[in-house]
Amino acid sequence: MQLNKDIILKKYKEVFEILENYDKTRELPFQRKRIDITLSVETINKLKKLKEKTGKPISRIIEEKFSDNQHA
């Protein structure tokens, strides 16, 4: 029975880590939150142009720039 437990823990390690972090923070990594930020007019205009060009919301453009999956 211990072997099955070890296999499950190994297979779903990431899920268990997410749940452990949730117990501590009450936040899930895929949750979204609204925040207020101050940006220059120039930056806002660049983001608006990217939005029009790509059809993506500004928040998604920003998230993609900081995504772990993309290289710097």
C-alpha positions in Angstrom: 0.0 0.0 0.0 2.9 2.3 0.7 4.1 1.9 -2.9 0.8 3.1 -4.2 1.0 6.1 -2.0 4.5 6.9 -3.1 3.5 6.6 -6.8 0.5 8.9 -6.3 2.6 11.5 -4.4 5.3 11.4 -7.1 2.8 11.6 -10.0 0.7 14.5 -8.5 3.6 16.3 -6.7 2.8 19.6 -8.4 -0.9 19.4 -7.4 0.0 18.7 -3.8 2.4 21.6 -3.7 -0.3 23.9 -5.1 -2.8 22.7 -2.4 -0.2 23.1 0.3 0.5 26.7 -0.8 -3.3 27.3 -0.9 -3.6 26.2 2.7 -1.0 28.8 3.6 -2.0 31.7 1.4 -5.6 31.0 0.3 -4.5 31.8 -3.3 -4.3 29.5 -6.3 -1.6 30.2 -8.9 -4.2 30.5 -11.7 -6.4 33.0 -9.8 -6.7 36.5 -11.2 -6.8 39.7 -9.1 -7.6 43.2 -10.1 -4.9 45.8 -9.1 -4.4 49.5 -9.6 -1.1 50.6 -11.2 0.3 53.8 -12.5 1.8 53.8 -16.0 3.2 56.6 -18.2 0.9 57.7 -21.0 3.5 56.4 -23.5 3.4 52.9 -22.0 -0.4 53.0 -22.0 -0.5 54.0 -25.6 2.0 51.2 -26.5 -0.2 48.7 -24.7 -3.3 50.0 -26.5 -1.6 49.5 -29.9 -0.6 46.0 -29.0 -4.1 45.3 -27.9 -5.5 46.5 -31.3 -2.8 44.6 -33.2 -3.2 41.3 -31.3 -6.8 41.5 -30.2 -5.7 40.4 -26.7 -6.8 42.3 -23.6 -4.0 44.4 -22.0 -4.0 42.2 -18.9 -3.2 39.2 -21.0 -0.4 41.0 -22.9 1.2 41.9 -19.5 0.8 38.3 -18.2 2.4 36.9 -21.3 5.4 39.2 -20.9 6.0 37.8 -17.3 5.0 34.2 -18.0 7.4 31.5 -16.8 6.9 29.7 -20.2 8.6 32.5 -22.2 12.2 33.2 -22.3 13.6 36.7 -21.4 
